Each structure stands twice: as structure tokens, then as C-alpha cells.
Amino acid sequence: MWIGVTPRFRRFFADLQLTADQVEDGLTKQLGIRQCLQRAYWGPTTDNPPGFLVGSWGKATAVRPPNDIDLFMPLPIEVYNRFNGNTGNVQSALLQEVKGHLSGTYSQTKMRGDGQVVVVAFNTVMVEVIPVFNFDSAGTWLMPDANGGGSWKKSNPNAEIYAIDYAESVANRNVRKLIQMMKVWREHWSVPLKSFQLEVLATSFLTDYAHREQDFFYFDWFVRDFLRYLIAQKNTYIWAPNSGDLSWLGEEWVSKAETAYGRAVKACDYEQDDFVILAGGEWQKIFGARIPEYV
């Protein structure tokens, strides 16, 4: 029984991984941006300029093909003091200055200042540059938010990584696999949940899940039971590790999760009876063609 589960989910997971060319392209582009802003704010360029990846690339939860790369770009505290001493929306002014420095190097590339980031829209991938200032030794950074007249926000991206890494250590490194798969569901059905919300929920689910130490052979149950867990979280708050804020989940996504759960239940029954193609058809209703129908 269950002859199709392991090869199906193993192939599904493999299809989600960034290719070597995509990784090289993304890393090359973000390095160029870091070196450009190093020249503008820190002095001569080096092979290892300030800056580090956050978001899905920083947490190793990105799915092929990559949509964007989130880059934290530390700036000297003197820059913060220079802007914060002015009046008006100083956060917007900072983003525009960073955009101006980048425009000098990437004059043929579309870019815009957008809320908390400067978006550099390369042809192959978009890099979202977030200028930040060191806030404390615990890994907290101060970042601009130009929305609503402007303010400074705190963010600790390491807290997100630590939470996922801990869950990986007790769940046989299944957390990132489940996150990537559920991101495909989110994209395929335009589910109104944020990526970090899915990540926090998947991390919380697998930390205590009874079968967390299993492998691909249990991933049909992983998906089914996570959807059931997800539905139970409607109209609740979750804690966002990076900001320490509470994030409201609401219920706009619940009908899509309930539909997916019903299909996952049926798919699991088919998998148990080795109706491989029937199971694949149900999984494709959840994830689209990226998960194989026949194995």
C-alpha cells in the first residue's frame, strides 16, 4: 500500500528547488547591489560588502521560479541621524536617496521606492532592497516604512530562521519541504495568506506533529493534517518572530483551505489503496501540474 506517496512527493519537492543558474543569477545581482551601495555609503567596494538576504532566500524557503529576493542593506548610523533630524516623511526620503544611488549604476533597470523597499526589477528576478540600521546586538534592525506619513519599524530576521531551524531539528528536516509545497498551493489558488504566515503555521504544526520524524512516505498525511490544522487557526492571531507583532489571520482563505483539505482526504484514501493516478488527480487539484499525477 501507499506505493505512490514517496516517489510523488519526492519528485514534487525536487521540482520546487531553485536551479543552479537561478541561484547564481540571484546571488550575482544582489552582490552587485550591495557593492553599489557600499561605494555610496561605506567606501571602496570589497568582495564581501555589507548586506544579507532575508525573506524566502534568507530562510531557504524559496520556490522555483524565484519571484523576488529580499536584501537587508545595513547603512552607517550617521545616515539615520542625518535623515531622522529632518521633518516630513524622512523614511520616503531615505528610500529615494538609496534609489538614486542605484539608478546611477543600473540606469537601464526599472526601479521604484515602495513602502519599505527599493524595488530593482531586473529581467530575470526582482531584488527588494531594504536599507536598515543596527538596533541591538540581538540581531534587531531598524527599517524605514514610508507608509502613513513615515515611521521606523523593528525587524529581527534571525528569529524567523531560528524558529524554522529548531523545528527542522525535531521534525527530520521536513519543515522547509512542507512550507515550499504549501506555497505552491497558495500561489495556485491565490490564497490570501502571507508567505510568513504559512511559514509560521507550518513551523508550529510540525514542531508538535505526531509523525514529524517520518519522511516522504508520510507527506500525504503531512499535507492533509496541516490543512486541517490551518483551518482551525481561522480568526486567530499568530506571533511574527521577526517583528514580535501579532498577525491576524482572518477567514478570507478558509473556504479554499477547506476545499483543499477535502481533496487531500480523498487523495490520501486513494494513496492507501494504491489508486496512484486517481490520487495524483486529487493532488493536482490542490497543487496544479507541478505535482506528478502518475508515478
VOROTI-863793 format. One record per atom (N, C-alpha, C): residue number from 0; residue in three letters; x, y, z. Coordinates in pm, whole numbers, plus 50000, padded with zeros to 5 digits. Each point is the difference from the previous one (the first is absolute). Example, Ala and Ser with C-alpha at 12.3 -4.5 7.8 and 13.67 -1.06 7.14 Angstrom:
% residues 2
0 Ala 51319 49431 50780
0 Ala 49911 50119 50000
0 Ala 50090 50120 50000
1 Ser 49965 50105 49928
1 Ser 50082 50119 50006
1 Ser 49923 50109 50073
END
This chain:
% residues 295
0 Met 50085 49880 50000
0 Met 49915 50120 50000
0 Met 50088 50125 50000
1 Trp 49939 50111 49957
1 Trp 50065 50131 49995
1 Trp 50125 50001 49910
2 Ile 49997 49925 49890
2 Ile 50120 49991 49917
2 Ile 50032 50131 49929
3 Gly 49902 50087 49984
3 Gly 50024 50122 49924
3 Gly 50045 50119 50081
4 Val 49985 49995 50132
4 Val 50022 50121 50082
4 Val 50144 50047 49995
5 Thr 50094 49913 50031
5 Thr 50140 50043 50006
5 Thr 50050 50053 49866
6 Pro 49985 49926 49889
6 Pro 50051 50056 49874
6 Pro 49926 50127 49958
7 Arg 49870 50009 50029
7 Arg 49925 50118 49960
7 Arg 50050 50126 50072
8 Phe 50010 49992 50131
8 Phe 50038 50119 50077
8 Phe 50150 50028 49989
9 Arg 50079 49898 49976
9 Arg 50142 50025 49977
9 Arg 50019 50077 49870
10 Arg 49929 49960 49896
10 Arg 50010 50070 49872
10 Arg 49942 50141 50010
11 Phe 49890 50014 50071
11 Phe 49939 50131 50021
11 Phe 50098 50094 50068
12 Phe 50062 49954 50107
12 Phe 50096 50083 50073
12 Phe 50118 50038 49911
13 Ala 50052 49904 49923
13 Ala 50115 50028 49913
13 Ala 49966 50107 49897
14 Asp 49877 50000 49952
14 Asp 49959 50097 49898
14 Asp 49992 50142 50055
15 Leu 49993 50015 50130
15 Leu 49985 50132 50061
15 Leu 50132 50069 50027
16 Gln 50111 49927 49990
16 Gln 50129 50057 50039
16 Gln 50056 50091 49891
17 Leu 50060 50111 50043
17 Leu 50065 50091 49906
17 Leu 50110 49926 49925
18 Thr 50014 50030 49872
18 Thr 50108 49940 49922
18 Thr 50132 50069 50034
19 Ala 50109 49936 49963
19 Ala 50132 50059 50023
19 Ala 50013 50134 49929
20 Asp 49945 50009 49879
20 Asp 50007 50125 49924
20 Asp 49917 50109 50068
21 Gln 49883 49965 50053
21 Gln 49918 50099 50069
21 Gln 50067 50050 50127
22 Val 50064 49909 50073
22 Val 50072 50041 50121
22 Val 50116 50092 49965
23 Glu 50078 49961 49899
23 Glu 50114 50083 49961
23 Glu 49955 50137 49952
24 Asp 49893 50004 49921
24 Asp 49948 50127 49950
24 Asp 49955 50090 50114
25 Gly 49923 49944 50094
25 Gly 49952 50079 50112
25 Gly 50111 50050 50089
26 Leu 50096 49913 50030
26 Leu 50111 50040 50087
26 Leu 50087 50105 49933
27 Thr 50019 49989 49870
27 Thr 50081 50098 49927
27 Thr 49933 50137 50002
28 Lys 49869 50002 49980
28 Lys 49928 50128 49996
28 Lys 49997 50068 50137
29 Gln 49975 49923 50105
29 Gln 49998 50063 50132
29 Gln 50139 50046 50042
30 Leu 50104 49928 49959
30 Leu 50137 50042 50032
30 Leu 50032 50132 49932
31 Gly 49958 50015 49875
31 Gly 50024 50126 49930
31 Gly 49932 50117 50069
32 Ile 49880 49980 50050
32 Ile 49928 50105 50072
32 Ile 50072 50035 50130
33 Arg 50044 49899 50072
33 Arg 50072 50025 50125
33 Arg 50128 50079 49975
34 Gln 50073 49965 49894
34 Gln 50124 50071 49969
34 Gln 49973 50144 49956
35 Cys 49891 50021 49927
35 Cys 49963 50135 49960
35 Cys 49973 50088 50122
36 Leu 49923 49947 50095
36 Leu 49967 50079 50119
36 Leu 50117 50005 50097
37 Gln 50091 49903 49994
37 Gln 50122 50010 50079
37 Gln 50082 50120 49954
38 Arg 50011 50016 49868
38 Arg 50073 50117 49948
38 Arg 49936 50130 50044
39 Ala 49866 50002 50002
39 Ala 49929 50123 50032
39 Ala 50007 50036 50148
40 Tyr 50006 49900 50087
40 Tyr 49986 50029 50142
40 Tyr 50120 49957 50087
41 Trp 50077 49904 49952
41 Trp 50104 49944 50085
41 Trp 50142 50022 49950
42 Gly 50017 50027 49872
42 Gly 50135 50017 49947
42 Gly 50025 49903 49886
43 Pro 50126 49964 49974
43 Pro 50034 49912 49888
43 Pro 49930 49865 50011
44 Thr 49971 49939 49886
44 Thr 49932 49871 49998
44 Thr 50095 49888 50041
45 Thr 49941 49894 50053
45 Thr 50074 49880 50039
45 Thr 49924 49879 49943
46 Asp 50061 49883 50016
46 Asp 49933 49878 49955
46 Asp 49887 49958 50094
47 Asn 50000 50053 50120
47 Asn 49896 49965 50097
47 Asn 49941 50128 50061
48 Pro 49921 50072 49921
48 Pro 49946 50128 50048
48 Pro 49890 49979 50104
49 Pro 49963 50104 50072
49 Pro 49889 49987 50095
49 Pro 49873 49956 49928
50 Gly 49915 49932 50073
50 Gly 49873 49957 49943
50 Gly 49981 49849 50014
51 Phe 49874 49958 50014
51 Phe 49971 49858 50010
51 Phe 49856 49976 49957
52 Leu 49975 49878 49956
52 Leu 49869 49963 49949
52 Leu 49904 49967 50114
53 Val 49877 50044 49985
53 Val 49894 49967 50094
53 Val 49884 49941 49917
54 Gly 49882 49990 50058
54 Gly 49889 49945 49924
54 Gly 50024 49855 49964
55 Ser 49940 49955 49890
55 Ser 50006 49859 49964
55 Ser 50141 49954 49965
56 Trp 50082 50090 49941
56 Trp 50139 49961 49969
56 Trp 50081 49988 50129
57 Gly 49979 50088 50092
57 Gly 50073 49994 50126
57 Gly 49959 49881 50085
58 Lys 49873 49959 49989
58 Lys 49949 49887 50079
58 Lys 50005 49869 49924
59 Ala 50047 50002 49876
59 Ala 50007 49879 49916
59 Ala 49862 49938 49980
60 Thr 49901 50086 49976
60 Thr 49864 49951 49971
60 Thr 49953 50047 49863
61 Ala 50091 50050 49917
61 Ala 49962 50049 49867
61 Ala 49958 49883 49911
62 Val 49909 50028 49908
62 Val 49948 49901 49907
62 Val 50033 50044 49858
63 Arg 50039 49905 49918
63 Arg 50027 50026 49859
63 Arg 49870 50023 49924
64 Pro 49996 50097 49907
64 Pro 50102 50100 49970
64 Pro 49996 50112 50104
65 Pro 50113 50063 50028
65 Pro 50002 50104 50102
65 Pro 49928 50126 49954
66 Asn 49920 50058 50089
66 Asn 49931 50125 49968
66 Asn 50082 50122 50042
67 Asp 50053 49994 50119
67 Asp 50076 50115 50050
67 Asp 50101 49954 50104
68 Ile 50095 50088 50024
68 Ile 50102 49978 50103
68 Ile 49993 50118 50095
69 Asp 49990 49973 50128
69 Asp 49997 50105 50102
69 Asp 50139 50019 50057
70 Leu 50049 50124 49996
70 Leu 50136 50031 50041
70 Leu 50000 50106 50108
71 Phe 50052 49967 50118
71 Phe 50024 50099 50104
71 Phe 50135 50066 49971
72 Met 50000 50132 49985
72 Met 50123 50073 49973
72 Met 50032 50093 50117
73 Pro 50092 49960 50089
73 Pro 50036 50087 50112
73 Pro 50068 50128 49953
74 Leu 49961 50110 50060
74 Leu 50060 50130 49971
74 Leu 50061 50056 50129
75 Pro 50098 50090 49989
75 Pro 50061 50059 50120
75 Pro 49896 50075 50083
76 Ile 50017 50000 50131
76 Ile 49906 50067 50088
76 Ile 49995 50150 49973
77 Glu 50109 50053 49944
77 Glu 50000 50142 49966
77 Glu 49893 50033 49897
78 Val 49970 49905 49913
78 Val 49895 50023 49900
78 Val 49864 50010 50069
79 Tyr 49976 49913 50096
79 Tyr 49876 50007 50079
79 Tyr 49989 50135 50069
80 Asn 50108 50044 50064
80 Asn 49997 50128 50071
80 Asn 49974 50116 49905
81 Arg 50058 49991 49881
81 Arg 49982 50108 49901
81 Arg 49854 50012 49957
82 Phe 49936 49888 49975
82 Phe 49861 50004 49956
82 Phe 49903 50023 50116
83 Asn 50026 49935 50113
83 Asn 49905 50008 50110
83 Asn 49993 50140 50060
84 Gly 50101 50082 49975
84 Gly 49998 50137 50049
84 Gly 49918 50095 49914
85 Asn 49950 49951 49889
85 Asn 49919 50083 49911
85 Asn 49852 49988 50032
86 Thr 49920 50081 49933
86 Thr 49855 49993 50016
86 Thr 49939 49931 49878
87 Gly 49873 49967 50011
87 Gly 49932 49935 49889
87 Gly 50022 49850 50001
88 Asn 49971 49938 49887
88 Asn 50013 49855 49988
88 Asn 50145 49965 49969
89 Val 50079 49992 50106
89 Val 50144 49977 49983
89 Val 50027 49858 49949
90 Gln 49909 49909 50028
90 Gln 50017 49862 49951
90 Gln 49989 49996 49847
91 Ser 49903 50073 49947
91 Ser 49987 50008 49855
91 Ser 50123 50066 49938
92 Ala 50050 50104 50066
92 Ala 50119 50070 49949
92 Ala 50121 49906 49998
93 Leu 50013 49916 50103
93 Leu 50110 49904 50003
93 Leu 49989 49901 49884
94 Leu 49881 49947 49978
94 Leu 49981 49905 49890
94 Leu 50033 50065 49866
95 Gln 49962 50125 49984
95 Gln 50029 50069 49874
95 Gln 50150 50023 49982
96 Glu 50071 50027 50109
96 Glu 50145 50016 49988
96 Glu 50065 49868 49960
97 Val 49960 49891 50065
97 Val 50055 49868 49964
97 Val 49969 49969 49854
98 Lys 49877 50027 49959
98 Lys 49961 49978 49860
98 Lys 50088 50083 49906
99 Gly 50031 50122 50038
99 Gly 50084 50084 49917
99 Gly 50139 49943 49982
100 His 50059 49948 50108
100 His 50133 49938 49988
100 His 49995 49878 49909
101 Leu 49897 49920 50012
101 Leu 49988 49881 49916
101 Leu 49975 50037 49854
102 Ser 49926 50107 49979
102 Ser 49969 50041 49862
102 Ser 50126 50039 49924
103 Gly 50100 50049 50071
103 Gly 50124 50035 49933
103 Gly 50071 49880 49942
104 Thr 49987 49886 50064
104 Thr 50063 49877 49952
104 Thr 49908 49921 49907
105 Tyr 49872 49999 50032
105 Tyr 49904 49919 49924
105 Tyr 49903 50094 49926
106 Ser 50054 50081 49914
106 Ser 49921 50104 49934
106 Ser 49895 49943 49904
107 Gln 50022 49878 49951
107 Gln 49906 49939 49906
107 Gln 49902 49905 50069
108 Thr 50003 49996 50132
108 Thr 49915 49908 50075
108 Thr 49889 50077 50069
109 Lys 49877 49951 49986
109 Lys 49887 50065 50066
109 Lys 50012 49982 50151
110 Met 49973 50107 50073
110 Met 50000 49991 50145
110 Met 49906 50103 50058
111 Arg 49960 49975 50123
111 Arg 49908 50091 50068
111 Arg 50018 49987 50151
112 Gly 49972 50107 50071
112 Gly 49992 49994 50145
112 Gly 49858 49963 50037
113 Asp 49982 49898 50082
113 Asp 49866 49946 50022
113 Asp 49981 49962 50146
114 Gly 49951 50092 50081
114 Gly 49965 49969 50138
114 Gly 50120 49981 50090
115 Gln 50056 49879 49999
115 Gln 50113 49968 50086
115 Gln 50125 49963 49921
116 Val 49990 49998 49869
116 Val 50109 49947 49919
116 Val 50024 50085 49876
117 Val 50118 49980 49942
117 Val 50028 50047 49865
117 Val 50001 49876 49911
118 Val 49909 49997 49905
118 Val 49985 49884 49913
118 Val 50086 50019 49876
119 Val 50091 49907 49976
119 Val 50085 50001 49881
119 Val 49953 49885 49912
120 Ala 49932 50033 49891
120 Ala 49932 49899 49918
120 Ala 50089 49956 49884
121 Phe 50092 49907 50027
121 Phe 50079 49941 49894
121 Phe 49909 49913 49912
122 Asn 50049 49965 49882
122 Asn 49919 49920 49909
122 Asn 49971 49861 50056
123 Thr 50096 49942 50072
123 Thr 49986 49862 50045
123 Thr 49947 49987 50142
124 Val 50025 50098 50084
124 Val 49955 49993 50138
124 Val 49994 50141 50056
125 Met 49911 50022 50095
125 Met 49984 50130 50063
125 Met 50071 49998 50136
126 Val 50079 50103 50026
126 Val 50068 50011 50129
126 Val 49935 50114 50077
127 Glu 49954 49970 50120
127 Glu 49940 50100 50087
127 Glu 50103 50038 50107
128 Val 50048 50123 49992
128 Val 50107 50048 50086
128 Val 49939 50074 50118
129 Ile 50033 49956 50120
129 Ile 49950 50063 50123
129 Ile 50119 50062 50073
130 Pro 50014 50132 49998
130 Pro 50108 50062 50079
130 Pro 49969 49986 50149
131 Val 50098 49957 50077
131 Val 49978 49976 50143
131 Val 50115 50056 50082
132 Phe 49971 50018 50128
132 Phe 50100 50048 50096
132 Phe 50003 49906 50119
133 Asn 50119 49969 50047
133 Asn 50013 49909 50113
133 Asn 49935 50060 50124
134 Phe 49916 49921 50067
134 Phe 49928 50050 50118
134 Phe 50057 49943 50129
135 Asp 50035 49870 49999
135 Asp 50058 49941 50120
135 Asp 50082 49877 49962
136 Ser 50064 49941 50099
136 Ser 50088 49886 49977
136 Ser 49923 49869 49985
137 Ala 49868 50005 50019
137 Ala 49919 49879 49991
137 Ala 49953 49974 49856
138 Gly 50046 50081 49906
138 Gly 49962 49979 49861
138 Gly 49881 50080 49956
139 Thr 49961 50102 50077
139 Thr 49888 50086 49962
139 Thr 50049 50116 49916
140 Trp 49925 50029 49894
140 Trp 50034 50108 49909
140 Trp 49885 50098 49992
141 Leu 50036 50126 49973
141 Leu 49902 50106 49981
141 Leu 49984 50023 49851
142 Met 49878 49996 49950
142 Met 49976 50014 49858
142 Met 49895 50109 49975
143 Pro 50006 50066 49886
143 Pro 49904 50107 49971
143 Pro 49868 49945 49950
144 Asp 49893 50069 50034
144 Asp 49868 49972 49945
144 Asp 49940 50134 49959
145 Ala 49994 50023 49869
145 Ala 49953 50129 49949
145 Ala 49849 50012 50000
146 Asn 49929 49893 50033
146 Asn 49853 50004 50001
146 Asn 49949 50084 50116
147 Gly 49883 50059 49981
147 Gly 49933 50072 50108
147 Gly 50078 50116 50056
148 Gly 50075 50068 49917
148 Gly 50077 50115 50046
148 Gly 50141 49968 50044
149 Gly 50031 49871 50012
149 Gly 50136 49960 50031
149 Gly 50022 49960 50144
150 Ser 50074 49891 50021
150 Ser 50035 49954 50134
150 Ser 50116 49903 49988
151 Trp 50059 49965 50116
151 Trp 50105 49900 50004
151 Trp 49944 49872 50059
152 Lys 50034 49887 49940
152 Lys 49954 49870 50047
152 Lys 50120 49916 50043
153 Lys 49977 49913 50098
153 Lys 50104 49908 50044
153 Lys 49979 49863 49936
154 Ser 50111 49936 49966
154 Ser 49993 49867 49940
154 Ser 50120 49918 50042
155 Asn 49974 49874 50034
155 Asn 50107 49906 50036
155 Asn 49985 49876 49913
156 Pro 50055 50002 49879
156 Pro 49983 49885 49910
156 Pro 50062 49872 50054
157 Asn 50101 50011 50087
157 Asn 50061 49879 50057
157 Asn 49899 49921 50083
158 Ala 49904 50069 50061
158 Ala 49902 49931 50083
158 Ala 49916 49904 49917
159 Glu 49967 50040 49877
159 Glu 49925 49911 49910
159 Glu 50083 49877 49964
160 Ile 50127 50025 49969
160 Ile 50088 49889 49961
160 Ile 50018 49904 50117
161 Tyr 50021 50053 50120
161 Tyr 50019 49914 50117
161 Tyr 49877 49914 50025
162 Ala 49880 50057 49984
162 Ala 49877 49925 50024
162 Ala 49988 49884 49901
163 Ile 50029 50027 49873
163 Ile 49994 49894 49899
163 Ile 50108 49896 50025
164 Asp 50122 50045 50031
164 Asp 50110 49907 50022
164 Asp 49971 49907 50119
165 Tyr 49941 50055 50105
165 Tyr 49967 49915 50116
165 Tyr 49897 49895 49959
166 Ala 49896 50042 49930
166 Ala 49898 49905 49957
166 Ala 50060 49895 49907
167 Glu 50091 50040 49914
167 Glu 50067 49904 49913
167 Glu 50075 49895 50082
168 Ser 50060 50043 50109
168 Ser 50081 49908 50080
168 Ser 49917 49895 50071
169 Val 49873 50028 50027
169 Val 49914 49902 50069
169 Val 49904 49932 49902
170 Ala 49996 50046 49875
170 Ala 49904 49946 49903
170 Ala 50069 49944 49876
171 Asn 50119 49945 50018
171 Asn 50068 49929 49891
171 Asn 50014 50085 49875
172 Arg 50021 50128 50018
172 Arg 50022 50095 49890
172 Arg 49884 49998 49901
173 Asn 49880 49991 50053
173 Asn 49881 50000 49916
173 Asn 49933 50137 49989
174 Val 50044 50096 50082
174 Val 49928 50127 50009
174 Val 50009 50079 49870
175 Arg 50121 50019 49950
175 Arg 50014 50077 49876
175 Arg 49934 49929 49882
176 Lys 50002 49867 50000
176 Lys 49932 49927 49894
176 Lys 49851 50032 49999
177 Leu 49937 49992 50118
177 Leu 49857 50028 50008
177 Leu 49971 50146 49965
178 Ile 50082 50092 50047
178 Ile 49980 50142 49969
178 Ile 50002 50022 49850
179 Gln 50099 49945 49932
179 Gln 50010 50020 49856
179 Gln 49879 49942 49927
180 Met 49956 49883 50042
180 Met 49883 49940 49935
180 Met 49875 50084 50022
181 Met 49980 50048 50121
181 Met 49880 50079 50028
181 Met 50005 50137 49934
182 Lys 50119 50050 49971
182 Lys 50010 50123 49923
182 Lys 49949 49979 49857
183 Val 50019 49879 49947
183 Val 49947 49970 49867
183 Val 49848 50001 50003
184 Trp 49941 49942 50103
184 Trp 49853 50008 50017
184 Trp 49954 50145 50010
185 Arg 50070 50077 50081
185 Arg 49965 50142 50016
185 Arg 50003 50074 49867
186 Glu 50103 49974 49921
186 Glu 50014 50067 49870
186 Glu 49896 49948 49901
187 His 49979 49869 49997
187 His 49911 49939 49902
187 His 49856 50045 50019
188 Trp 49959 50021 50124
188 Trp 49863 50037 50031
188 Trp 49985 50144 50048
189 Ser 50107 50079 49990
189 Ser 49996 50142 50043
189 Ser 49942 50010 50142
190 Val 50055 49921 50090
190 Val 49953 49997 50138
190 Val 50046 50126 50072
191 Pro 49909 50076 50060
191 Pro 50038 50127 50064
191 Pro 50066 49982 50137
192 Leu 50109 49926 50002
192 Leu 50086 49990 50117
192 Leu 50140 50044 49959
193 Lys 50068 50069 50089
193 Lys 50136 50044 49971
193 Lys 50097 49884 50016
194 Ser 50111 50009 49928
194 Ser 50099 49892 50006
194 Ser 50047 49976 50143
195 Phe 50027 50106 50073
195 Phe 50054 49980 50135
195 Phe 49894 49937 50090
196 Gln 49872 50025 49972
196 Gln 49895 49936 50079
196 Gln 49999 49848 49978
197 Leu 50011 49960 49873
197 Leu 50009 49857 49971
197 Leu 50123 49938 50066
198 Glu 50111 50073 49997
198 Glu 50123 49949 50059
198 Glu 49987 49982 50151
199 Val 49942 50099 50067
199 Val 49982 49991 50145
199 Val 49905 49886 50035
200 Leu 49893 49986 49924
200 Leu 49902 49895 50028
200 Leu 50056 49861 49975
201 Ala 50074 49984 49889
201 Ala 50061 49870 49972
201 Ala 50103 49965 50105
202 Thr 50077 50099 50045
202 Thr 50100 49977 50104
202 Thr 49934 49956 50130
203 Ser 49894 50069 50038
203 Ser 49928 49965 50123
203 Ser 49937 49862 49989
204 Phe 49940 49970 49886
204 Phe 49935 49871 49980
204 Phe 50099 49884 50013
205 Leu 50112 50009 49929
205 Leu 50092 49887 49997
205 Leu 50080 49984 50129
206 Thr 50013 50106 50075
206 Thr 50073 49989 50127
206 Thr 49934 49898 50093
207 Asp 49868 49990 49994
207 Asp 49928 49910 50091
207 Asp 49929 49886 49929
208 Tyr 50015 49988 49870
208 Tyr 49926 49900 49923
208 Tyr 50047 49858 50035
209 Ala 49907 49909 50017
209 Ala 50033 49865 50044
209 Ala 50093 49926 49904
210 His 49989 50029 49871
210 His 50079 49928 49900
210 His 50116 50084 49945
211 Arg 50041 50099 50075
211 Arg 50096 50098 49949
211 Arg 50135 49938 49964
212 Glu 50036 49886 50059
212 Glu 50131 49940 49974
212 Glu 50000 49905 49882
213 Gln 49888 49988 49930
213 Gln 49992 49913 49884
213 Gln 50063 50070 49878
214 Asp 49989 49934 49882
214 Asp 50061 50055 49879
214 Asp 49893 50019 49893
215 Phe 50039 49999 49872
215 Phe 49906 50026 49892
215 Phe 49882 49901 50000
216 Phe 50018 49884 50056
216 Phe 49894 49899 50003
216 Phe 49876 50051 50074
217 Tyr 50017 50099 50086
217 Tyr 49888 50053 50078
217 Tyr 49951 50136 49949
218 Phe 50052 50047 49888
218 Phe 49968 50137 49961
218 Phe 49856 50017 49953
219 Asp 49933 49894 49960
219 Asp 49857 50015 49972
219 Asp 49926 50037 50128
220 Trp 50037 49937 50111
220 Trp 49940 50034 50129
220 Trp 50046 50138 50048
221 Phe 50126 50032 49974
221 Phe 50050 50133 50039
221 Phe 49911 50109 49942
222 Val 49975 49991 49870
222 Val 49920 50103 49932
222 Val 49857 50000 50052
223 Arg 49940 49880 50007
223 Arg 49862 49990 50049
223 Arg 49986 50058 50140
224 Asp 50088 49959 50089
224 Asp 49986 50039 50140
224 Asp 50038 50146 50021
225 Phe 50093 50052 49920
225 Phe 50030 50142 50011
225 Phe 49881 50084 49958
226 Leu 49932 49961 49893
226 Leu 49881 50076 49957
226 Leu 49893 49998 50108
227 Arg 49982 49887 50066
227 Arg 49904 49994 50110
227 Arg 50043 50093 50114
228 Tyr 50130 49998 50032
228 Tyr 50054 50090 50102
228 Tyr 49980 50146 49960
229 Leu 50028 50029 49874
229 Leu 49987 50137 49951
229 Leu 49858 50051 50016
230 Ile 49902 49920 49961
230 Ile 49859 50041 50009
230 Ile 49963 50035 50143
231 Ala 50056 49927 50095
231 Ala 49970 50024 50141
231 Ala 50055 50133 50051
232 Gln 50089 50062 49923
232 Gln 50062 50127 50043
232 Gln 49925 50123 49950
233 Lys 49886 49981 49934
233 Lys 49929 50115 49944
233 Lys 49961 50097 50112
234 Asn 50004 50128 49964
234 Asn 49963 50108 50092
234 Asn 50080 49995 50130
235 Thr 50129 49971 49986
235 Thr 50090 50005 50115
235 Thr 50121 50084 49964
236 Tyr 50079 50033 50099
236 Tyr 50126 50070 49981
236 Tyr 50115 49900 50006
237 Ile 50104 50027 49923
237 Ile 50125 49927 50016
237 Ile 50110 50102 50029
238 Trp 50103 49954 50064
238 Trp 50112 50086 50036
238 Trp 50101 50000 49887
239 Ala 50037 50118 49953
239 Ala 50100 50014 49894
239 Ala 50137 50012 50065
240 Pro 50087 49898 49985
240 Pro 50129 50002 50070
240 Pro 50088 50119 49964
241 Asn 49995 50044 49874
241 Asn 50094 50105 49959
241 Asn 49968 50135 50063
242 Ser 49871 50029 50020
242 Ser 49962 50130 50054
242 Ser 49952 49994 50144
243 Gly 49960 49881 50045
243 Gly 49941 49988 50132
243 Gly 49856 50044 50004
244 Asp 49942 50034 49884
244 Asp 49862 50045 49993
244 Asp 49907 49879 49984
245 Leu 49872 50023 50029
245 Leu 49897 49901 49974
245 Leu 49942 50022 49861
246 Ser 49978 49894 49927
246 Ser 49946 50008 49864
246 Ser 49865 49930 49995
247 Trp 49897 50072 49957
247 Trp 49864 49947 49995
247 Trp 49981 49916 49874
248 Leu 49951 49878 50018
248 Leu 49983 49910 49887
248 Leu 49867 50019 49927
249 Gly 49898 50042 50071
249 Gly 49871 50018 49935
249 Gly 49942 49868 49952
250 Glu 49909 50009 49902
250 Glu 49935 49879 49950
250 Glu 49975 50002 49849
251 Glu 50054 50101 49930
251 Glu 49974 50010 49856
251 Glu 50053 49880 49923
252 Trp 50097 49932 50053
252 Trp 50067 49888 49935
252 Trp 49938 49865 50037
253 Val 49908 49998 50095
253 Val 49956 49873 50059
253 Val 49930 49910 49899
254 Ser 49915 50056 49915
254 Ser 49928 49915 49904
254 Ser 50096 49927 49907
255 Lys 50108 50066 49961
255 Lys 50099 49935 49913
255 Lys 50076 49892 50076
256 Ala 50028 50024 50127
256 Ala 50066 49898 50082
256 Ala 49908 49881 50023
257 Glu 49872 50025 50020
257 Glu 49905 49890 50021
257 Glu 49986 49916 49874
258 Thr 49996 50066 49885
258 Thr 49993 49926 49874
258 Thr 50125 49914 49981
259 Ala 50117 50058 50027
259 Ala 50125 49925 49987
259 Ala 50004 49884 50097
260 Tyr 49953 50023 50122
260 Tyr 49999 49892 50099
260 Tyr 49913 49883 49955
261 Gly 49882 50030 49948
261 Gly 49913 49894 49951
261 Gly 50064 49919 49889
262 Arg 50072 50067 49911
262 Arg 50069 49929 49893
262 Arg 50118 49920 50053
263 Ala 50069 50054 50102
263 Ala 50112 49928 50059
263 Ala 49952 49872 50070
264 Val 49886 50007 50068
264 Val 49943 49881 50063
264 Val 49974 49893 49895
265 Lys 49941 50040 49889
265 Lys 49971 49905 49893
265 Lys 50129 49945 49940
266 Ala 50099 50088 49980
266 Ala 50128 49957 49944
266 Ala 50068 49899 50091
267 Cys 49995 50024 50131
267 Cys 50063 49907 50094
267 Cys 49933 49862 49995
268 Asp 49868 50000 49986
268 Asp 49930 49872 49988
268 Asp 50042 49927 49874
269 Tyr 50012 50072 49890
269 Tyr 50045 49939 49875
269 Tyr 50143 49948 50014
270 Glu 50086 50077 50067
270 Glu 50139 49957 50017
270 Glu 50005 49869 50079
271 Gln 49918 49989 50103
271 Gln 50001 49879 50082
271 Gln 49961 49877 49918
272 Asp 49909 50021 49906
272 Asp 49953 49888 49918
272 Asp 50082 49983 49872
273 Asp 50105 50079 49986
273 Asp 50089 49995 49883
273 Asp 49929 50035 49870
274 Phe 49898 50084 50008
274 Phe 49940 50058 49880
274 Phe 50083 50124 49964
275 Val 50117 49975 49943
275 Val 50102 50104 49986
275 Val 49953 50117 49915
276 Ile 49939 49972 49886
276 Ile 49958 50108 49910
276 Ile 49884 50078 50060
277 Leu 49906 49931 50063
277 Leu 49889 50071 50064
277 Leu 50051 50092 50111
278 Ala 50096 49949 50078
278 Ala 50060 50084 50104
278 Ala 50069 50120 49938
279 Gly 50076 49976 49892
279 Gly 50070 50110 49934
279 Gly 49905 50106 49948
280 Gly 49884 49956 49951
280 Gly 49902 50097 49953
280 Gly 49951 50091 50111
281 Glu 49981 49943 50120
281 Glu 49956 50082 50113
281 Glu 50111 50094 50047
282 Trp 50123 49950 50002
282 Trp 50111 50088 50040
282 Trp 50016 50115 49902
283 Gln 49979 49972 49871
283 Gln 50013 50108 49901
283 Gln 49890 50103 50015
284 Lys 49886 49962 50054
284 Lys 49896 50099 50029
284 Lys 50042 50095 50111
285 Ile 50094 49955 50083
285 Ile 50052 50084 50108
285 Ile 50121 50081 49955
286 Phe 50095 49933 49935
286 Phe 50129 50061 49971
286 Phe 50022 50035 49853
287 Gly 49909 49958 49913
287 Gly 50024 50021 49858
287 Gly 50091 49894 49943
288 Ala 50046 50024 49878
288 Ala 50076 49898 49927
288 Ala 50140 49977 50053
289 Arg 50044 50077 50097
289 Arg 50137 49983 50050
289 Arg 50015 49871 50080
290 Ile 49894 49951 50055
290 Ile 50008 49870 50066
290 Ile 49959 49895 49898
291 Pro 50076 49892 49985
291 Pro 49971 49904 49892
291 Pro 49870 49923 50025
292 Glu 49925 49979 49892
292 Glu 49878 49921 50011
292 Glu 50034 49851 50007
293 Tyr 50097 49959 49919
293 Tyr 50037 49857 49996
293 Tyr 50146 49983 50040
294 Val 50024 49902 50084
294 Val 50137 49965 50038
294 Val 50014 49849 49994
END
